[in-house]
Structure formats: C-alpha cells, structure tokens
Amino acid sequence: MKSGNKDRMLDWFKYAHLAIDRMGIDCRYQTRTVRRFCRESVHRGKLTPMMGQYISKDRLPWDYWTHKKGMRLGVHCRTQPPPQNQPGAREVLTDTNWWKSWCAERLTTSTGSDKAILLYDDRRNATHHQLISEHWTAEDAIDEENKSGVMVTEWKQKHSGIDNDLWDCLVGASVLASIEGVPVEDGPRRLLGNL
C-alpha cells in the first residue's frame, strides 16, 4: 500500500466512530407519510421531518412571523409540533432563501477561513465533484425589493429540468447543524453576483 493511501485510510479511521445525531427528511412531498415514518421509526429520536418555507418579496419576512407556544426558535428556522389532529414528530420549518444565501456565502468564502464550506480535494479525478457542483449551481440568487423597500434575496431555479436536490441537502444539513449547536455567527450579506 502506498504511503499516501495509508495516510488517507488512517484519517478515515480517525472519524469512523462518528454517529448521526439528527437526520432531516424533506416532508414537502408525501407529508403524512414522512411524518408517520419519523414517528414510527426505531430511530425516531434522530429523524426530523423538515419543510422549507419560500419567503418571497411579497410575503411577511421571517423576523415578523408569529411563533406560538410549543415552538422552539432557531436561526431562521423553528421546531414545531405537527399541525393539529395530525400525528407525527416535531418538525423543522426553515426560511429557505435565508439559508440558501448563508450556504452560498460560505461556498464562496476563501479556503483559509473557518467559515468556508469546502469539498475534499481530489485532483486525480476532475469529474468527482461534477454532479454536486451542478446541483449547487442550479439556482440563482435574485435581489428583489419588497413593499417596505427592504431588499430580499430570492433563490430561483435557472430553468426547469435542472436538479437541485443536493443543494437542498446542503441547506437542510446546515439548518440541522445549527439546531445541534454548530454556531451560526452571522447572516448572509448581500451576494454580489450568483454562486
């Protein structure tokens, strides 16, 4: 075994003991089925139904939403009980546009920063990250002015037919990491151009 491969294996074993503390499942599609699965699974303490809320320039900004008793507030997200008369696990509702802007800013942050989101370096295979990069760039950030004159960033797909599932996975994982205690120091600044 080559020395570089052996070092890589040792690095992998160093982190092999890590376990999943929380896993989110998008419940926008097949909502009742996902809620039921999360409630009845043997892993129910780790499964979290998640739903993104698209807050456009025409909607009330997240900061002005009313949060009811039983809801736990996070950074542009909240954990809430399922709707009345619907069995299920507590679920996470997320301000999708805010979190997409947050992720995009970290993806465009320079490598030396502790705020950067980085992919592992694999110069041997240039196509290794092609699929994830296609998904992560499937949407554009568009700044719109709302009725109050405040600029709102809306994320819209460039055109239909482009998958963005892995982009949504990164956003959901970032939200869950913040809920689990990973600090979110500050919000996204206005993006100058798109990802």
N, C-alpha and C positions, 0 to 999 in steps of 0.2 A: 504494500500500500504506500502510495506517495505521501510525503510529509504533509503537503497542503490538504489532502483528503483526510488524513488522520486528524489534523487540527480542526477541520470542519466538523468531523464526527464528534470530537471532544466538546466542541461548542454546542452541538446539538444535544448531547447527553446532559450538559450542564442545565439545560432548560426543559428536559424531557419530563420532569416531575410536575410541571405546571398543570393545573387543572382549570376547567372552565368554571368561573364563579357565576356568570349570568350569560344567557343566550337569548337574543331577541328574535322573534318571528313576526314578520310583517302580517298584520291581520286586516289590511285594507281589502284583500281578496279572500273570500271564504271566511269571513269574520267569525261567524258562530263556530265553524269547525276548528279554527285556530284557537279560539277561546276555550273550547271544550278540551282540545288536545292538551293545552297548557295546564288546565285544571286537573285533568285525569292522569297525566303522565307521572311515572315514578320519579321523574326529575322536576316535578312542578315547582320546587323551591328555586330552581335555576332558570326556568323558562319564563320569558316575559313577552306577552303579546305587545306589539308596537304598531303605532299608526302615525304616519306623518301628516301634519296639517299644513297645507299650502296657504300661506298668508300673503295674498296679493296686495297691490296698492289700494284696492277697493274694499279691503277688509280691515276690521279693527286690529291694530298692531298687538302683538303678543303681550306687551307690557300693560295693556289696558284690559286684558281679559279678566273675567271674574273667576276666582278659584274657590271652589266650595269646600265645605268640611269633608275631611277624609282624603283630600288630595295632598300629595307631597310635592312641593315645588323644587325644580332643579333649574339648571341654566337653560333657558328657553325650551323646557320640557317639564312635564309633570307626570307623576304616577298617580293613577286614579282607579277607583273601583269600576267594574264593568257597568254599563247602563242598567237602570232599574229593571227588575224582572228578567235579567239575562244572566244566567250563571257563567262564571268564568273567573280567571285570575286577575289580579290587579294589572293594569296595562299602562304603557307609556305613550303619551301623546307628545309629539315633537313639533317644534317650529322648524319645518323643513328648510325653508330658504335661509334662515339664520345659520343653521348647522352646515348647510352646503357651503355657505360663504366662509364659515370657520374652517372647514376642511380644505377648501381651495386655497385659503391663505397659507395654511401650513404646508400644503404641497408645493407652493411657490416660494417658501422660505428657504434661505440658503442652508446648505448642508451642515455647517458648523453650529447652527442654532439648536437650542434644546426644544424649540417649538416646532421644528420641522417634522413632517411625516415623510419617512424615507422607505424606499423599496431596497431590498438587498441588491448588491452589485453583482451582476453576472455578465461580465464582458465576453465570456466564451460563447454565449448564445444571445444574440441581439434580439431575437423574437420572443424571449422568455416573458417579457412584460407587455407584449403587444396587446393581448386581449384586455388586460386590466387598464391599460392606457386608453384604449378605445372607449371603454365604459366610462372611465373617469373624465373623458373629454366629450361625452355625448350631449352635454348641456352647456348653454351659455348663460352667464350672469348678465342680466339686463337691469340697469338702474332706471326706476320709474319714480315719478313724484306723485305722492298721494294727495288727497283733498286738503290736507293740512299743510302742504308744502314740504313735507319730510320725504327725503329720498329713501326708497325701499328697493332692495335688490331682489329681483325675481329670477328664479332659475327655470329655464325653458329648454326643452329638447331642440336640438338643431334641426332635425326633421324626423318624421316617423320612420320606423324601421331600424333605428339605431338602439341597441340595448344599452341600458344604464344600470342594470341590476347590481353590478359590483360597485358602482358609485353609491347606490343606496345602501349597500352593505357597509361601506366605509363610514358613511354618515351615521347609520344605526349603531355601529360598533363604537364610534366616538361618543355618541349620546350615552350608551351603556357604560362606557369607561368613566364618564363624568359622574354618573349615578353611583358607580362603585368607588368614587373618591379620587379619581385622577383629576388634578386641578385644571380648571379652565381659567387661565389668568385673565384674559380679556377677550372681548368680542372681536369679530372681524372688522377690519377697516374697509373703507370703500375700495373695491378691487379696481385697479387701473388696467382695464382690458380683461380678457377672459382667460380661463385656465388653458 
